[in-house]
Amino acid sequence: MQHTLALIAVLALVGLHQDFWLWDDPRLVLGFLPSGLAYHAAYSVVTAGLWALIVRYAWPAGLDEADRSTVGSEERAQ
């Protein structure tokens, strides 16, 4: 279920990345920032937060344990 929700959220962000509705918007945010740039700044923060949630809650369970056991055996072999 977590992987499905993560996929849906990522696909939603892919769709929101195409901000065609702001291409011709001449407004400034905070008096100096073009609306398209402000949108992408907020988009980047939201995307970083989503990836942090995906890493926290949808990361495959055995992936880290397999990596740790491989690193340990390689160090012993040397």
C-alpha positions as CSV (number, residue, x, y, z in Angstrom):
1,M,0.0,0.0,0.0
2,Q,2.8,2.4,0.8
3,H,4.5,1.8,-2.5
4,T,1.2,2.5,-4.3
5,L,0.7,5.8,-2.5
6,A,4.3,6.8,-3.2
7,L,3.9,6.1,-6.9
8,I,0.6,8.1,-7.0
9,A,2.3,11.0,-5.2
10,V,5.3,11.0,-7.6
11,L,3.0,10.8,-10.6
12,A,1.0,13.8,-9.2
13,L,4.2,15.8,-8.8
14,V,5.3,14.9,-12.4
15,G,2.0,16.3,-13.6
16,L,2.3,19.4,-11.4
17,H,5.8,20.1,-12.7
18,Q,4.3,21.1,-16.1
19,D,3.2,24.6,-14.9
20,F,1.8,25.8,-18.2
21,W,-0.7,28.0,-16.3
22,L,2.1,30.3,-15.2
23,W,3.9,30.8,-18.4
24,D,2.3,34.1,-19.2
25,D,1.7,35.3,-15.7
26,P,3.4,38.7,-15.2
27,R,2.8,38.9,-11.4
28,L,5.7,39.0,-8.9
29,V,5.7,37.2,-5.6
30,L,7.1,39.2,-2.7
31,G,7.6,42.0,-5.1
32,F,10.6,40.6,-6.9
33,L,10.2,36.9,-7.7
34,P,8.4,35.9,-10.9
35,S,5.4,33.6,-10.2
36,G,6.8,30.7,-12.2
37,L,10.1,30.8,-10.3
38,A,8.2,31.0,-7.0
39,Y,6.1,28.1,-8.0
40,H,9.2,26.0,-8.8
41,A,10.9,27.0,-5.6
42,A,7.8,25.8,-3.6
43,Y,7.6,22.7,-5.9
44,S,11.2,21.8,-5.0
45,V,10.6,22.0,-1.3
46,V,7.5,19.9,-1.6
47,T,9.4,17.3,-3.8
48,A,12.2,17.1,-1.3
49,G,9.7,16.5,1.5
50,L,7.9,13.8,-0.5
51,W,11.2,12.0,-1.1
52,A,12.1,12.2,2.6
53,L,8.7,10.6,3.4
54,I,9.2,7.9,0.7
55,V,12.7,7.1,2.1
56,R,11.2,7.0,5.6
57,Y,8.1,5.0,5.0
58,A,8.4,3.1,1.7
59,W,12.1,2.1,1.6
60,P,12.5,-1.7,1.0
61,A,13.0,-3.4,4.3
62,G,15.9,-5.8,3.4
63,L,17.9,-3.5,1.3
64,D,20.1,-2.0,4.1
65,E,20.7,-5.3,5.8
66,A,21.9,-7.0,2.6
67,D,24.3,-4.0,2.0
68,R,25.7,-4.2,5.5
69,S,26.4,-7.9,5.3
70,T,28.1,-7.5,2.0
71,V,30.3,-4.6,3.3
72,G,31.3,-6.6,6.3
73,S,32.3,-9.7,4.4
74,E,34.3,-7.6,1.9
75,E,36.2,-6.0,4.7
76,R,37.0,-9.4,6.3
77,A,38.2,-10.8,2.9
78,Q,40.9,-8.0,2.6
